[in-house]
Amino acid sequence: WPSIYVSIDVIVNQETPPHLDKVSAPSLLDLLVSLGTHDAQFHISDLSSIFGYQPGTMIYLSGKLLCHSVPKWENGERIALA
């Protein structure tokens, strides 16, 4: 199907270490979608910010410019579309 995104990653039950996205364009926003039954948090270390990342959460950010991560969570299964 046609998409404005170059790629879609499916992340299942994986911690995401702090990183910058290599293939993203700095002038565009990346869409991250949280699914599953987990209680994870989304960290943007460049902003010293922590956000709730419950299932159903959608986050738009410049992943090439802002260092972000999802550390280990306590409960449930996590599926992320990035």
PDB file of N, CA, C and O in Angstrom, chain B, residues numbered from 101:
ATOM      1  N   TRP B 101       0.836  -1.173   0.000  1.00  0.00           N
ATOM      2  CA  TRP B 101       0.000   0.000   0.000  1.00  0.00           C
ATOM      3  C   TRP B 101       0.880   1.235   0.000  1.00  0.00           C
ATOM      4  O   TRP B 101       2.011   1.167   0.480  1.00  0.00           O
ATOM      5  N   PRO B 102       0.412   2.358  -0.515  1.00  0.00           N
ATOM      6  CA  PRO B 102       1.208   3.589  -0.512  1.00  0.00           C
ATOM      7  C   PRO B 102       1.369   4.109   0.913  1.00  0.00           C
ATOM      8  O   PRO B 102       0.445   4.037   1.725  1.00  0.00           O
ATOM      9  N   SER B 103       2.543   4.627   1.198  1.00  0.00           N
ATOM     10  CA  SER B 103       2.817   5.151   2.538  1.00  0.00           C
ATOM     11  C   SER B 103       3.771   6.330   2.432  1.00  0.00           C
ATOM     12  O   SER B 103       4.613   6.379   1.536  1.00  0.00           O
ATOM     13  N   ILE B 104       3.636   7.278   3.347  1.00  0.00           N
ATOM     14  CA  ILE B 104       4.579   8.395   3.390  1.00  0.00           C
ATOM     15  C   ILE B 104       5.852   7.998   4.121  1.00  0.00           C
ATOM     16  O   ILE B 104       6.826   8.751   4.114  1.00  0.00           O
ATOM     17  N   TYR B 105       5.862   6.818   4.755  1.00  0.00           N
ATOM     18  CA  TYR B 105       7.017   6.365   5.517  1.00  0.00           C
ATOM     19  C   TYR B 105       7.907   5.466   4.671  1.00  0.00           C
ATOM     20  O   TYR B 105       7.419   4.705   3.835  1.00  0.00           O
ATOM     21  N   VAL B 106       9.207   5.558   4.890  1.00  0.00           N
ATOM     22  CA  VAL B 106      10.185   4.757   4.165  1.00  0.00           C
ATOM     23  C   VAL B 106      10.156   3.312   4.640  1.00  0.00           C
ATOM     24  O   VAL B 106      10.312   2.389   3.840  1.00  0.00           O
ATOM     25  N   SER B 107       9.958   3.114   5.931  1.00  0.00           N
ATOM     26  CA  SER B 107       9.930   1.764   6.491  1.00  0.00           C
ATOM     27  C   SER B 107       9.034   1.735   7.722  1.00  0.00           C
ATOM     28  O   SER B 107       8.710   2.774   8.298  1.00  0.00           O
ATOM     29  N   ILE B 108       8.643   0.533   8.111  1.00  0.00           N
ATOM     30  CA  ILE B 108       7.889   0.327   9.347  1.00  0.00           C
ATOM     31  C   ILE B 108       8.585  -0.796  10.105  1.00  0.00           C
ATOM     32  O   ILE B 108       8.774  -1.885   9.563  1.00  0.00           O
ATOM     33  N   ASP B 109       8.966  -0.540  11.352  1.00  0.00           N
ATOM     34  CA  ASP B 109       9.566  -1.554  12.208  1.00  0.00           C
ATOM     35  C   ASP B 109       8.517  -2.057  13.183  1.00  0.00           C
ATOM     36  O   ASP B 109       7.720  -1.277  13.705  1.00  0.00           O
ATOM     37  N   VAL B 110       8.516  -3.348  13.426  1.00  0.00           N
ATOM     38  CA  VAL B 110       7.664  -3.952  14.444  1.00  0.00           C
ATOM     39  C   VAL B 110       8.589  -4.425  15.558  1.00  0.00           C
ATOM     40  O   VAL B 110       9.463  -5.261  15.330  1.00  0.00           O
ATOM     41  N   ILE B 111       8.399  -3.895  16.755  1.00  0.00           N
ATOM     42  CA  ILE B 111       9.239  -4.214  17.907  1.00  0.00           C
ATOM     43  C   ILE B 111       8.370  -4.959  18.911  1.00  0.00           C
ATOM     44  O   ILE B 111       7.346  -4.436  19.352  1.00  0.00           O
ATOM     45  N   VAL B 112       8.766  -6.174  19.276  1.00  0.00           N
ATOM     46  CA  VAL B 112       7.964  -6.995  20.183  1.00  0.00           C
ATOM     47  C   VAL B 112       8.794  -7.343  21.419  1.00  0.00           C
ATOM     48  O   VAL B 112       9.836  -7.989  21.317  1.00  0.00           O
ATOM     49  N   ASN B 113       8.318  -6.905  22.586  1.00  0.00           N
ATOM     50  CA  ASN B 113       8.920  -7.228  23.882  1.00  0.00           C
ATOM     51  C   ASN B 113      10.422  -6.971  23.938  1.00  0.00           C
ATOM     52  O   ASN B 113      11.177  -7.781  24.476  1.00  0.00           O
ATOM     53  N   GLN B 114      10.848  -5.847  23.381  1.00  0.00           N
ATOM     54  CA  GLN B 114      12.256  -5.473  23.406  1.00  0.00           C
ATOM     55  C   GLN B 114      12.417  -4.117  24.074  1.00  0.00           C
ATOM     56  O   GLN B 114      11.676  -3.176  23.787  1.00  0.00           O
ATOM     57  N   GLU B 115      13.393  -4.030  24.967  1.00  0.00           N
ATOM     58  CA  GLU B 115      13.794  -2.716  25.444  1.00  0.00           C
ATOM     59  C   GLU B 115      14.430  -2.002  24.264  1.00  0.00           C
ATOM     60  O   GLU B 115      15.032  -2.632  23.395  1.00  0.00           O
ATOM     61  N   THR B 116      14.293  -0.690  24.241  1.00  0.00           N
ATOM     62  CA  THR B 116      14.918   0.095  23.187  1.00  0.00           C
ATOM     63  C   THR B 116      15.932   1.014  23.844  1.00  0.00           C
ATOM     64  O   THR B 116      15.538   1.954  24.535  1.00  0.00           O
ATOM     65  N   PRO B 117      17.238   0.776  23.652  1.00  0.00           N
ATOM     66  CA  PRO B 117      18.245   1.623  24.283  1.00  0.00           C
ATOM     67  C   PRO B 117      18.217   3.040  23.699  1.00  0.00           C
ATOM     68  O   PRO B 117      17.677   3.251  22.613  1.00  0.00           O
ATOM     69  N   PRO B 118      18.790   3.999  24.410  1.00  0.00           N
ATOM     70  CA  PRO B 118      18.835   5.369  23.882  1.00  0.00           C
ATOM     71  C   PRO B 118      19.510   5.389  22.506  1.00  0.00           C
ATOM     72  O   PRO B 118      20.583   4.816  22.318  1.00  0.00           O
ATOM     73  N   HIS B 119      18.861   6.056  21.557  1.00  0.00           N
ATOM     74  CA  HIS B 119      19.396   6.093  20.195  1.00  0.00           C
ATOM     75  C   HIS B 119      18.794   7.239  19.397  1.00  0.00           C
ATOM     76  O   HIS B 119      17.796   7.842  19.792  1.00  0.00           O
ATOM     77  N   LEU B 120      19.428   7.525  18.261  1.00  0.00           N
ATOM     78  CA  LEU B 120      18.897   8.400  17.228  1.00  0.00           C
ATOM     79  C   LEU B 120      18.589   7.532  16.019  1.00  0.00           C
ATOM     80  O   LEU B 120      19.326   6.588  15.733  1.00  0.00           O
ATOM     81  N   ASP B 121      17.517   7.834  15.311  1.00  0.00           N
ATOM     82  CA  ASP B 121      17.147   7.059  14.127  1.00  0.00           C
ATOM     83  C   ASP B 121      18.035   7.469  12.961  1.00  0.00           C
ATOM     84  O   ASP B 121      18.120   8.652  12.631  1.00  0.00           O
ATOM     85  N   LYS B 122      18.695   6.500  12.337  1.00  0.00           N
ATOM     86  CA  LYS B 122      19.660   6.793  11.277  1.00  0.00           C
ATOM     87  C   LYS B 122      19.005   7.110   9.945  1.00  0.00           C
ATOM     88  O   LYS B 122      19.528   7.936   9.197  1.00  0.00           O
ATOM     89  N   VAL B 123      17.876   6.483   9.619  1.00  0.00           N
ATOM     90  CA  VAL B 123      17.286   6.664   8.294  1.00  0.00           C
ATOM     91  C   VAL B 123      16.203   7.742   8.241  1.00  0.00           C
ATOM     92  O   VAL B 123      15.657   8.013   7.171  1.00  0.00           O
ATOM     93  N   SER B 124      15.894   8.342   9.350  1.00  0.00           N
ATOM     94  CA  SER B 124      14.852   9.379   9.367  1.00  0.00           C
ATOM     95  C   SER B 124      15.385  10.681   8.770  1.00  0.00           C
ATOM     96  O   SER B 124      16.584  10.957   8.803  1.00  0.00           O
ATOM     97  N   ALA B 125      14.476  11.459   8.232  1.00  0.00           N
ATOM     98  CA  ALA B 125      14.825  12.792   7.747  1.00  0.00           C
ATOM     99  C   ALA B 125      14.664  13.786   8.896  1.00  0.00           C
ATOM    100  O   ALA B 125      13.645  13.759   9.585  1.00  0.00           O
ATOM    101  N   PRO B 126      15.640  14.658   9.117  1.00  0.00           N
ATOM    102  CA  PRO B 126      15.537  15.599  10.241  1.00  0.00           C
ATOM    103  C   PRO B 126      14.360  16.565  10.119  1.00  0.00           C
ATOM    104  O   PRO B 126      13.916  17.121  11.124  1.00  0.00           O
ATOM    105  N   SER B 127      13.854  16.770   8.918  1.00  0.00           N
ATOM    106  CA  SER B 127      12.754  17.715   8.732  1.00  0.00           C
ATOM    107  C   SER B 127      11.375  17.058   8.860  1.00  0.00           C
ATOM    108  O   SER B 127      10.355  17.742   8.777  1.00  0.00           O
ATOM    109  N   LEU B 128      11.339  15.717   9.064  1.00  0.00           N
ATOM    110  CA  LEU B 128      10.060  15.009   9.175  1.00  0.00           C
ATOM    111  C   LEU B 128       9.894  14.385  10.557  1.00  0.00           C
ATOM    112  O   LEU B 128      10.877  14.161  11.263  1.00  0.00           O
ATOM    113  N   LEU B 129       8.655  14.107  10.938  1.00  0.00           N
ATOM    114  CA  LEU B 129       8.376  13.457  12.211  1.00  0.00           C
ATOM    115  C   LEU B 129       8.149  11.966  12.012  1.00  0.00           C
ATOM    116  O   LEU B 129       7.552  11.547  11.020  1.00  0.00           O
ATOM    117  N   ASP B 130       8.627  11.170  12.960  1.00  0.00           N
ATOM    118  CA  ASP B 130       8.388   9.734  12.974  1.00  0.00           C
ATOM    119  C   ASP B 130       7.157   9.457  13.829  1.00  0.00           C
ATOM    120  O   ASP B 130       6.909  10.158  14.810  1.00  0.00           O
ATOM    121  N   LEU B 131       6.396   8.448  13.462  1.00  0.00           N
ATOM    122  CA  LEU B 131       5.225   8.038  14.236  1.00  0.00           C
ATOM    123  C   LEU B 131       5.548   6.735  14.954  1.00  0.00           C
ATOM    124  O   LEU B 131       5.974   5.766  14.326  1.00  0.00           O
ATOM    125  N   LEU B 132       5.348   6.710  16.262  1.00  0.00           N
ATOM    126  CA  LEU B 132       5.521   5.515  17.081  1.00  0.00           C
ATOM    127  C   LEU B 132       4.167   5.164  17.683  1.00  0.00           C
ATOM    128  O   LEU B 132       3.491   6.026  18.245  1.00  0.00           O
ATOM    129  N   VAL B 133       3.770   3.896  17.565  1.00  0.00           N
ATOM    130  CA  VAL B 133       2.481   3.442  18.085  1.00  0.00           C
ATOM    131  C   VAL B 133       2.727   2.333  19.091  1.00  0.00           C
ATOM    132  O   VAL B 133       3.432   1.369  18.793  1.00  0.00           O
ATOM    133  N   SER B 134       2.155   2.459  20.277  1.00  0.00           N
ATOM    134  CA  SER B 134       2.309   1.475  21.341  1.00  0.00           C
ATOM    135  C   SER B 134       1.079   0.579  21.405  1.00  0.00           C
ATOM    136  O   SER B 134      -0.050   1.064  21.470  1.00  0.00           O
ATOM    137  N   LEU B 135       1.307  -0.737  21.386  1.00  0.00           N
ATOM    138  CA  LEU B 135       0.226  -1.719  21.465  1.00  0.00           C
ATOM    139  C   LEU B 135       0.577  -2.763  22.520  1.00  0.00           C
ATOM    140  O   LEU B 135       1.728  -2.838  22.950  1.00  0.00           O
ATOM    141  N   GLY B 136      -0.380  -3.559  22.938  1.00  0.00           N
ATOM    142  CA  GLY B 136      -0.123  -4.649  23.873  1.00  0.00           C
ATOM    143  C   GLY B 136      -0.827  -4.463  25.199  1.00  0.00           C
ATOM    144  O   GLY B 136      -1.920  -3.901  25.267  1.00  0.00           O
ATOM    145  N   THR B 137      -0.170  -4.957  26.279  1.00  0.00           N
ATOM    146  CA  THR B 137      -0.763  -4.935  27.626  1.00  0.00           C
ATOM    147  C   THR B 137       0.233  -4.438  28.665  1.00  0.00           C
ATOM    148  O   THR B 137       0.102  -4.785  29.839  1.00  0.00           O
ATOM    149  N   HIS B 138       1.197  -3.659  28.289  1.00  0.00           N
ATOM    150  CA  HIS B 138       2.340  -3.278  29.122  1.00  0.00           C
ATOM    151  C   HIS B 138       2.120  -1.982  29.897  1.00  0.00           C
ATOM    152  O   HIS B 138       1.090  -1.320  29.773  1.00  0.00           O
ATOM    153  N   ASP B 139       3.132  -1.646  30.705  1.00  0.00           N
ATOM    154  CA  ASP B 139       3.126  -0.389  31.466  1.00  0.00           C
ATOM    155  C   ASP B 139       4.430   0.381  31.225  1.00  0.00           C
ATOM    156  O   ASP B 139       4.993   0.956  32.157  1.00  0.00           O
ATOM    157  N   ALA B 140       4.908   0.391  29.983  1.00  0.00           N
ATOM    158  CA  ALA B 140       6.198   1.002  29.648  1.00  0.00           C
ATOM    159  C   ALA B 140       6.146   2.522  29.696  1.00  0.00           C
ATOM    160  O   ALA B 140       5.076   3.129  29.737  1.00  0.00           O
ATOM    161  N   GLN B 141       7.338   3.120  29.690  1.00  0.00           N
ATOM    162  CA  GLN B 141       7.501   4.567  29.610  1.00  0.00           C
ATOM    163  C   GLN B 141       8.382   4.887  28.405  1.00  0.00           C
ATOM    164  O   GLN B 141       9.209   4.074  27.991  1.00  0.00           O
ATOM    165  N   PHE B 142       8.193   6.067  27.857  1.00  0.00           N
ATOM    166  CA  PHE B 142       8.966   6.536  26.711  1.00  0.00           C
ATOM    167  C   PHE B 142       9.849   7.685  27.181  1.00  0.00           C
ATOM    168  O   PHE B 142       9.349   8.677  27.712  1.00  0.00           O
ATOM    169  N   HIS B 143      11.150   7.556  26.990  1.00  0.00           N
ATOM    170  CA  HIS B 143      12.102   8.568  27.457  1.00  0.00           C
ATOM    171  C   HIS B 143      12.659   9.346  26.267  1.00  0.00           C
ATOM    172  O   HIS B 143      13.032   8.760  25.250  1.00  0.00           O
ATOM    173  N   ILE B 144      12.710  10.665  26.402  1.00  0.00           N
ATOM    174  CA  ILE B 144      13.416  11.516  25.449  1.00  0.00           C
ATOM    175  C   ILE B 144      14.509  12.207  26.259  1.00  0.00           C
ATOM    176  O   ILE B 144      14.273  13.231  26.900  1.00  0.00           O
ATOM    177  N   SER B 145      15.700  11.630  26.220  1.00  0.00           N
ATOM    178  CA  SER B 145      16.772  12.107  27.097  1.00  0.00           C
ATOM    179  C   SER B 145      17.238  13.511  26.736  1.00  0.00           C
ATOM    180  O   SER B 145      17.653  14.260  27.621  1.00  0.00           O
ATOM    181  N   ASP B 146      17.182  13.887  25.466  1.00  0.00           N
ATOM    182  CA  ASP B 146      17.592  15.240  25.080  1.00  0.00           C
ATOM    183  C   ASP B 146      16.700  16.317  25.687  1.00  0.00           C
ATOM    184  O   ASP B 146      17.113  17.471  25.805  1.00  0.00           O
ATOM    185  N   LEU B 147      15.497  15.951  26.066  1.00  0.00           N
ATOM    186  CA  LEU B 147      14.565  16.896  26.699  1.00  0.00           C
ATOM    187  C   LEU B 147      14.400  16.625  28.193  1.00  0.00           C
ATOM    188  O   LEU B 147      13.621  17.295  28.871  1.00  0.00           O
ATOM    189  N   SER B 148      15.147  15.629  28.705  1.00  0.00           N
ATOM    190  CA  SER B 148      15.007  15.201  30.098  1.00  0.00           C
ATOM    191  C   SER B 148      13.539  14.914  30.429  1.00  0.00           C
ATOM    192  O   SER B 148      13.031  15.330  31.470  1.00  0.00           O
ATOM    193  N   SER B 149      12.868  14.196  29.521  1.00  0.00           N
ATOM    194  CA  SER B 149      11.430  13.958  29.669  1.00  0.00           C
ATOM    195  C   SER B 149      11.109  12.464  29.668  1.00  0.00           C
ATOM    196  O   SER B 149      11.755  11.665  28.990  1.00  0.00           O
ATOM    197  N   ILE B 150      10.089  12.119  30.450  1.00  0.00           N
ATOM    198  CA  ILE B 150       9.569  10.752  30.501  1.00  0.00           C
ATOM    199  C   ILE B 150       8.060  10.838  30.300  1.00  0.00           C
ATOM    200  O   ILE B 150       7.379  11.619  30.964  1.00  0.00           O
ATOM    201  N   PHE B 151       7.546  10.024  29.373  1.00  0.00           N
ATOM    202  CA  PHE B 151       6.125  10.023  29.053  1.00  0.00           C
ATOM    203  C   PHE B 151       5.539   8.643  29.278  1.00  0.00           C
ATOM    204  O   PHE B 151       6.227   7.636  29.109  1.00  0.00           O
ATOM    205  N   GLY B 152       4.266   8.593  29.660  1.00  0.00           N
ATOM    206  CA  GLY B 152       3.559   7.330  29.696  1.00  0.00           C
ATOM    207  C   GLY B 152       3.464   6.777  28.282  1.00  0.00           C
ATOM    208  O   GLY B 152       3.265   7.533  27.331  1.00  0.00           O
ATOM    209  N   TYR B 153       3.607   5.458  28.135  1.00  0.00           N
ATOM    210  CA  TYR B 153       3.608   4.844  26.802  1.00  0.00           C
ATOM    211  C   TYR B 153       2.667   3.641  26.807  1.00  0.00           C
ATOM    212  O   TYR B 153       2.980   2.575  26.276  1.00  0.00           O
ATOM    213  N   GLN B 154       1.501   3.849  27.429  1.00  0.00           N
ATOM    214  CA  GLN B 154       0.511   2.792  27.544  1.00  0.00           C
ATOM    215  C   GLN B 154       0.010   2.376  26.163  1.00  0.00           C
ATOM    216  O   GLN B 154       0.129   3.139  25.204  1.00  0.00           O
ATOM    217  N   PRO B 155      -0.549   1.168  26.058  1.00  0.00           N
ATOM    218  CA  PRO B 155      -1.127   0.738  24.787  1.00  0.00           C
ATOM    219  C   PRO B 155      -2.132   1.767  24.266  1.00  0.00           C
ATOM    220  O   PRO B 155      -2.951   2.296  25.018  1.00  0.00           O
ATOM    221  N   GLY B 156      -2.049   2.034  22.974  1.00  0.00           N
ATOM    222  CA  GLY B 156      -2.898   3.043  22.350  1.00  0.00           C
ATOM    223  C   GLY B 156      -2.226   4.387  22.201  1.00  0.00           C
ATOM    224  O   GLY B 156      -2.757   5.268  21.524  1.00  0.00           O
ATOM    225  N   THR B 157      -1.064   4.571  22.821  1.00  0.00           N
ATOM    226  CA  THR B 157      -0.340   5.834  22.730  1.00  0.00           C
ATOM    227  C   THR B 157       0.303   5.975  21.357  1.00  0.00           C
ATOM    228  O   THR B 157       0.857   5.016  20.818  1.00  0.00           O
ATOM    229  N   MET B 158       0.226   7.174  20.799  1.00  0.00           N
ATOM    230  CA  MET B 158       0.909   7.503  19.551  1.00  0.00           C
ATOM    231  C   MET B 158       1.806   8.697  19.825  1.00  0.00           C
ATOM    232  O   MET B 158       1.369   9.686  20.413  1.00  0.00           O
ATOM    233  N   ILE B 159       3.057   8.607  19.402  1.00  0.00           N
ATOM    234  CA  ILE B 159       4.022   9.679  19.619  1.00  0.00           C
ATOM    235  C   ILE B 159       4.615  10.069  18.276  1.00  0.00           C
ATOM    236  O   ILE B 159       5.071   9.212  17.519  1.00  0.00           O
ATOM    237  N   TYR B 160       4.609  11.357  17.985  1.00  0.00           N
ATOM    238  CA  TYR B 160       5.314  11.893  16.827  1.00  0.00           C
ATOM    239  C   TYR B 160       6.550  12.618  17.339  1.00  0.00           C
ATOM    240  O   TYR B 160       6.451  13.453  18.239  1.00  0.00           O
ATOM    241  N   LEU B 161       7.707  12.309  16.778  1.00  0.00           N
ATOM    242  CA  LEU B 161       8.908  13.031  17.160  1.00  0.00           C
ATOM    243  C   LEU B 161       9.930  12.951  16.038  1.00  0.00           C
ATOM    244  O   LEU B 161       9.833  12.109  15.145  1.00  0.00           O
ATOM    245  N   SER B 162      10.896  13.828  16.100  1.00  0.00           N
ATOM    246  CA  SER B 162      12.013  13.775  15.164  1.00  0.00           C
ATOM    247  C   SER B 162      13.053  12.831  15.749  1.00  0.00           C
ATOM    248  O   SER B 162      13.924  13.243  16.515  1.00  0.00           O
ATOM    249  N   GLY B 163      12.950  11.563  15.380  1.00  0.00           N
ATOM    250  CA  GLY B 163      13.839  10.546  15.929  1.00  0.00           C
ATOM    251  C   GLY B 163      15.277  10.692  15.497  1.00  0.00           C
ATOM    252  O   GLY B 163      16.166  10.112  16.121  1.00  0.00           O
ATOM    253  N   LYS B 164      15.529  11.446  14.453  1.00  0.00           N
ATOM    254  CA  LYS B 164      16.899  11.697  14.006  1.00  0.00           C
ATOM    255  C   LYS B 164      17.564  12.766  14.869  1.00  0.00           C
ATOM    256  O   LYS B 164      18.789  12.789  14.995  1.00  0.00           O
ATOM    257  N   LEU B 165      16.765  13.647  15.460  1.00  0.00           N
ATOM    258  CA  LEU B 165      17.315  14.765  16.240  1.00  0.00           C
ATOM    259  C   LEU B 165      17.214  14.583  17.745  1.00  0.00           C
ATOM    260  O   LEU B 165      18.009  15.159  18.487  1.00  0.00           O
ATOM    261  N   LEU B 166      16.244  13.788  18.215  1.00  0.00           N
ATOM    262  CA  LEU B 166      16.024  13.622  19.651  1.00  0.00           C
ATOM    263  C   LEU B 166      16.354  12.189  20.076  1.00  0.00           C
ATOM    264  O   LEU B 166      15.782  11.232  19.554  1.00  0.00           O
ATOM    265  N   CYS B 167      17.272  12.054  21.017  1.00  0.00           N
ATOM    266  CA  CYS B 167      17.650  10.744  21.548  1.00  0.00           C
ATOM    267  C   CYS B 167      16.485  10.210  22.388  1.00  0.00           C
ATOM    268  O   CYS B 167      16.001  10.890  23.293  1.00  0.00           O
ATOM    269  N   HIS B 168      16.038   8.978  22.077  1.00  0.00           N
ATOM    270  CA  HIS B 168      14.854   8.413  22.729  1.00  0.00           C
ATOM    271  C   HIS B 168      15.065   6.941  23.051  1.00  0.00           C
ATOM    272  O   HIS B 168      15.931   6.281  22.476  1.00  0.00           O
ATOM    273  N   SER B 169      14.249   6.432  23.989  1.00  0.00           N
ATOM    274  CA  SER B 169      14.383   5.036  24.429  1.00  0.00           C
ATOM    275  C   SER B 169      13.115   4.567  25.120  1.00  0.00           C
ATOM    276  O   SER B 169      12.266   5.366  25.517  1.00  0.00           O
ATOM    277  N   VAL B 170      13.007   3.240  25.255  1.00  0.00           N
ATOM    278  CA  VAL B 170      11.974   2.609  26.081  1.00  0.00           C
ATOM    279  C   VAL B 170      12.698   1.594  26.962  1.00  0.00           C
ATOM    280  O   VAL B 170      13.070   0.520  26.490  1.00  0.00           O
ATOM    281  N   PRO B 171      12.903   1.927  28.247  1.00  0.00           N
ATOM    282  CA  PRO B 171      13.598   0.999  29.133  1.00  0.00           C
ATOM    283  C   PRO B 171      12.707  -0.173  29.555  1.00  0.00           C
ATOM    284  O   PRO B 171      11.527  -0.229  29.210  1.00  0.00           O
ATOM    285  N   LYS B 172      13.285  -1.088  30.294  1.00  0.00           N
ATOM    286  CA  LYS B 172      12.561  -2.272  30.777  1.00  0.00           C
ATOM    287  C   LYS B 172      11.302  -1.848  31.526  1.00  0.00           C
ATOM    288  O   LYS B 172      11.313  -0.874  32.279  1.00  0.00           O
ATOM    289  N   TRP B 173      10.235  -2.578  31.316  1.00  0.00           N
ATOM    290  CA  TRP B 173       8.963  -2.329  32.008  1.00  0.00           C
ATOM    291  C   TRP B 173       8.646  -3.527  32.876  1.00  0.00           C
ATOM    292  O   TRP B 173       9.243  -4.593  32.722  1.00  0.00           O
ATOM    293  N   GLU B 174       7.707  -3.350  33.786  1.00  0.00           N
ATOM    294  CA  GLU B 174       7.404  -4.373  34.785  1.00  0.00           C
ATOM    295  C   GLU B 174       6.420  -5.433  34.318  1.00  0.00           C
ATOM    296  O   GLU B 174       6.633  -6.622  34.556  1.00  0.00           O
ATOM    297  N   ASN B 175       5.351  -5.022  33.661  1.00  0.00           N
ATOM    298  CA  ASN B 175       4.247  -5.958  33.381  1.00  0.00           C
ATOM    299  C   ASN B 175       3.830  -5.917  31.908  1.00  0.00           C
ATOM    300  O   ASN B 175       3.913  -4.880  31.250  1.00  0.00           O
ATOM    301  N   GLY B 176       3.386  -7.058  31.414  1.00  0.00           N
ATOM    302  CA  GLY B 176       2.718  -7.132  30.131  1.00  0.00           C
ATOM    303  C   GLY B 176       3.615  -7.300  28.920  1.00  0.00           C
ATOM    304  O   GLY B 176       4.841  -7.364  29.006  1.00  0.00           O
ATOM    305  N   GLU B 177       2.930  -7.369  27.781  1.00  0.00           N
ATOM    306  CA  GLU B 177       3.560  -7.562  26.479  1.00  0.00           C
ATOM    307  C   GLU B 177       3.556  -6.220  25.741  1.00  0.00           C
ATOM    308  O   GLU B 177       2.567  -5.487  25.772  1.00  0.00           O
ATOM    309  N   ARG B 178       4.683  -5.907  25.074  1.00  0.00           N
ATOM    310  CA  ARG B 178       4.765  -4.636  24.338  1.00  0.00           C
ATOM    311  C   ARG B 178       4.977  -4.917  22.857  1.00  0.00           C
ATOM    312  O   ARG B 178       5.862  -5.679  22.469  1.00  0.00           O
ATOM    313  N   ILE B 179       4.157  -4.294  22.055  1.00  0.00           N
ATOM    314  CA  ILE B 179       4.332  -4.275  20.603  1.00  0.00           C
ATOM    315  C   ILE B 179       4.368  -2.808  20.200  1.00  0.00           C
ATOM    316  O   ILE B 179       3.494  -2.025  20.574  1.00  0.00           O
ATOM    317  N   ALA B 180       5.384  -2.451  19.438  1.00  0.00           N
ATOM    318  CA  ALA B 180       5.494  -1.072  18.968  1.00  0.00           C
ATOM    319  C   ALA B 180       5.652  -1.066  17.462  1.00  0.00           C
ATOM    320  O   ALA B 180       6.386  -1.877  16.897  1.00  0.00           O
ATOM    321  N   LEU B 181       4.962  -0.150  16.824  1.00  0.00           N
ATOM    322  CA  LEU B 181       5.142   0.098  15.404  1.00  0.00           C
ATOM    323  C   LEU B 181       5.891   1.420  15.289  1.00  0.00           C
ATOM    324  O   LEU B 181       5.459   2.444  15.819  1.00  0.00           O
ATOM    325  N   ALA B 182       6.999   1.380  14.600  1.00  0.00           N
ATOM    326  CA  ALA B 182       7.845   2.580  14.501  1.00  0.00           C
ATOM    327  C   ALA B 182       8.247   2.817  13.063  1.00  0.00           C
ATOM    328  O   ALA B 182       8.959   3.778  12.771  1.00  0.00           O
TER     329      ALA B 182
END
